[in-house]
Amino acid sequence: MFSVCFIKLGLLISMLIMCSKICVTSMSTGKAAAAAAIPVYPKFVPVEQKEITSVTKSDGFTFRLVSYNILAQAYVKSSVFPHSPSPCLKWKARSPAVLDVLRSLDADILCLQELDEYDSFYKEKIEQNDYSSIYIKRSGKKLDGCGIFYKHNKLELVIEETIDYNDLAESILDDASREEPKEKASDTNNRGDPNDPYVRLKRDCVGIMAAFKFKYPYQHYVIVTNTHIYWDPEWADVKLAQAKYLLSRVAQFQKMVSDKFECTPSVLIAGDFNSVPGDKVYQYLVSGGPMSEPSSECSDDVPMPLCSVYAYTRGEPQFTNYTPGFTGTLDYILFSPSEGIEPVSYLELPDAESPDLKGGLPNYCYPSDHLPIGAEFAVV
């Protein structure tokens, strides 16, 4: 009787010890995986000379611009990113990882989208690396916005303007009443009545424009615009309206800068356009550029000739956003080839087969669901 009890007790103790070892091993393996996984630091890849159409100045004056949707912490939820390891979604893990990636890129200009915690965190932390910054928060109750950080030892900010795409909604109000329409039936995402033009255009999206003068080796002006276009593919008309308003505002800003400073500024437009290559927004943005093909969809006059840096240098990437629910290219850097700058390198992007992407983003290697894109330009 006693021997049987001792045997059972011995078996129970053995099982408890075994379970403890399994749990400790599992926890150790998880911690080791998290510790071993560090952010991926992409490199700039030189453009093949055969693809460059102009010759750079002998002084080799270049500058780098990076655009990155860093994924606002306000939108980081396990329900939205169930494929992501829970620890890598936490602010204490993501925020230093984003900073590490930005530092490693050593860009002269950073265009960040979905930038929240600007005043409480990013402004101070990024500016510790010789940057100054400007920022616009989204309209309404949104917590994120767009920011431009620039190396103040290389660039002088001379003038800036903000873009509020809600202006499109305000412009259609009846001038006689100037009364906001009351929101009627709402769609499934609580965005108001989708049949009401005012409600449809009031998406709380923003952008920011800045004119910079280089401090060395000579005075060259560059206009940088950073923006984030509305996301929903079913509201393509809203996205296209925002794209047209964007280019009209940039064209006005370019003329103002040109007249005020008696210069011919280069133009760069970066951001998350929530539009894939070939759709109406993309076609419109590049329809005035030298690489565009005639399209009946974009018959409107485009106020400036623009090219996508990646399309111009190596072809658009397979993706800049990588999740199980969607994988595709949404982010672009646009420039005017005829306005004094030429891309000489671009930021590399991973292949779909990369083990660092397994399972989708964000993860321990990539702190956002988007990838940073970038280019180095020579003043020509």
CORJO-V852785 format. One record per pair of residues at least 12 apart in sequence whose C-alpha atoms are under 7 Angstrom apart, sorted by the first residue. I is the first residue (numbers start at 1). J is the second residue. D is the distance in whole Angstrom. If there is no record, write none. Layout:
((I;J;D) (I;J;D))
This chain:
((34;364;7) (37;364;6) (37;365;6) (38;364;6) (38;365;5) (39;97;6) (39;101;7) (39;364;7) (39;365;4) (39;366;6) (40;365;5) (40;366;6) (41;101;6) (41;104;6) (42;347;7) (42;348;6) (43;347;6) (43;348;6) (44;345;6) (44;346;5) (44;347;4) (44;348;6) (45;345;5) (45;346;5) (45;347;6) (45;348;6) (46;344;6) (46;345;4) (46;346;7) (47;313;6) (47;344;5) (47;345;5) (51;313;7) (55;380;7) (56;378;6) (56;379;7) (56;380;5) (57;379;7) (57;380;5) (60;378;7) (61;378;6) (61;379;6) (62;376;7) (62;377;5) (62;378;4) (62;379;6) (63;108;6) (63;376;6) (63;377;5) (63;378;7) (64;107;5) (64;108;5) (64;109;6) (64;375;6) (64;376;4) (64;377;6) (65;107;6) (65;108;6) (65;109;5) (65;110;6) (65;374;6) (65;375;6) (65;376;6) (66;107;6) (66;109;6) (66;110;5) (66;111;6) (66;372;7) (66;373;6) (66;374;4) (66;375;7) (67;110;6) (67;111;5) (67;112;6) (67;270;6) (67;271;6) (67;372;6) (67;373;5) (67;374;6) (68;111;6) (68;112;5) (68;113;6) (68;371;7) (68;372;4) (68;373;6) (69;112;6) (69;113;4) (69;114;6) (69;272;7) (69;370;6) (70;112;7) (70;113;6) (70;114;6) (70;115;7) (70;368;5) (70;370;7) (71;114;5) (71;368;5) (71;369;7) (72;114;5) (72;115;6) (72;116;5) (72;144;6) (73;91;7) (73;116;7) (76;89;7) (83;359;6) (83;360;7) (84;361;7) (84;362;6) (84;363;6) (85;363;6) (88;363;6) (88;364;6) (94;367;6) (97;367;6) (98;367;6) (108;150;6) (108;151;5) (109;148;7) (109;149;6) (109;150;4) (109;151;7) (110;148;6) (110;149;5) (110;150;6) (111;147;6) (111;148;5) (111;149;7) (111;226;6) (111;270;7) (112;146;6) (112;147;5) (112;148;6) (113;145;6) (113;146;5) (113;147;7) (113;228;6) (113;271;7) (114;144;5) (114;145;5) (114;146;6) (115;144;5) (115;145;5) (115;146;6) (115;147;7) (116;143;6) (116;144;4) (116;145;6) (130;151;6) (130;152;7) (131;149;6) (131;150;5) (131;151;4) (131;152;6) (132;149;6) (132;150;5) (132;151;6) (132;152;6) (133;147;7) (133;148;6) (133;149;4) (133;150;6) (134;147;6) (134;148;5) (134;149;7) (135;147;4) (135;148;6) (136;162;7) (136;208;7) (138;204;6) (138;205;6) (138;206;6) (139;204;5) (139;205;7) (140;204;6) (146;207;6) (146;208;7) (146;226;7) (146;227;6) (154;214;6) (154;215;5) (154;216;7) (155;212;6) (155;213;6) (155;214;5) (155;215;6) (156;212;5) (156;213;5) (156;214;6) (156;215;7) (157;211;6) (157;212;5) (157;213;7) (158;211;6) (158;212;6) (158;213;7) (159;210;6) (159;211;5) (160;209;6) (160;210;4) (160;211;6) (161;208;6) (161;209;5) (161;210;6) (162;207;6) (162;208;4) (162;209;6) (163;206;5) (163;207;5) (163;208;6) (164;205;6) (164;206;5) (164;207;7) (165;204;7) (165;205;6) (165;206;6) (165;242;6) (166;201;7) (166;202;5) (166;203;6) (166;204;6) (168;201;6) (169;198;5) (169;201;5) (169;202;5) (172;198;7) (183;199;7) (201;238;6) (203;230;7) (205;228;7) (205;229;6) (205;230;6) (206;227;6) (206;228;6) (207;226;6) (207;227;4) (207;228;6) (208;225;6) (208;226;5) (208;227;6) (209;224;6) (209;225;4) (209;226;7) (210;223;6) (210;224;5) (210;225;6) (211;223;4) (211;224;6) (221;265;5) (221;266;6) (222;265;5) (222;266;5) (222;267;6) (223;265;6) (223;266;6) (223;267;5) (223;268;6) (224;267;6) (224;268;5) (224;269;6) (225;268;6) (225;269;5) (225;270;6) (226;269;6) (226;270;5) (226;271;5) (227;270;7) (227;271;5) (227;272;7) (228;271;6) (228;272;5) (228;273;6) (229;242;7) (229;272;6) (229;273;5) (229;274;6) (230;274;7) (231;274;5) (239;281;7) (240;280;7) (240;281;5) (243;281;6) (247;303;7) (248;303;7) (251;303;6) (251;304;7) (265;339;7) (266;339;5) (266;340;6) (266;341;7) (267;335;6) (267;336;6) (268;333;7) (268;334;6) (268;335;5) (269;333;6) (269;334;5) (269;335;7) (270;332;6) (270;333;4) (270;334;6) (271;331;6) (271;332;6) (271;333;7) (272;330;6) (272;331;4) (272;332;7) (273;330;6) (273;331;6) (274;330;5) (275;330;5) (276;328;7) (276;329;5) (276;330;5) (280;297;7) (283;298;7) (284;298;5) (285;306;7) (286;305;7) (286;306;5) (286;307;5) (287;302;7) (288;302;6) (288;304;6) (288;305;4) (288;306;6) (289;305;4) (289;306;5) (289;307;6) (291;307;7) (305;336;6) (306;334;6) (306;335;5) (306;336;5) (307;334;5) (307;335;5) (307;336;6) (308;332;6) (308;333;6) (308;334;4) (308;335;7) (309;333;6) (309;334;6) (309;335;7) (317;329;7) (320;370;6) (320;371;5) (321;369;6) (321;370;4) (321;371;6) (322;360;6) (322;361;6) (322;369;6) (322;370;7) (323;360;4) (323;361;5) (323;369;7) (324;360;6) (340;379;6) (340;380;5) (341;377;6) (341;378;6) (341;379;5) (341;380;5) (342;377;5) (342;378;5) (342;379;7) (342;380;7) (343;375;6) (343;376;6) (343;377;4) (343;378;6) (344;376;6) (344;377;6) (344;378;6) (345;375;6) (345;376;5) (346;374;6) (346;375;4) (346;376;6) (347;373;6) (347;374;5) (347;375;6))
